[in-house]
Amino acid sequence: QRKNPFSNDRLASRPVHTHRGDPTYGRPPEGSQTEQRGKDAHSHVGKEVEELCLIIRSTGEVGEDGHVSVTFGQLFETYVTISNKVVGILLRARKHGLVHFEGEMLWQGKDDDVIITLL
């Protein structure tokens, strides 16, 4: 691979070695298609999280504390027609501090009564 006959720049085909302390470690090269795909995916997931929050707001009920809450079962039935990734999006929304629910993972049927609160 170091002697790539299709490359005009022989130095470009040499591997770049980074170390754990380097800020570019574990990241795609700046300006690459891989970096752009990652940015696009991050944007897409962000939009899905926003949509999930809107659905919780529209289907849930306002509690005494002023927060909107919905059960997982109700949310699953509403959201599954839009996306089959509802649990993954819920986990991402919780990671960003947008929703709260008990437990590490939610399972359809078993966790239908778990309350999900929009923060």
Summary of the structure (lengths in Angstrom):
residues: 119
radius of gyration: 21.3
end to end distance: 51.5
largest distance: 69.6
contacts: 264
relative contact order: 0.13
helix: 38%
strand: 10%
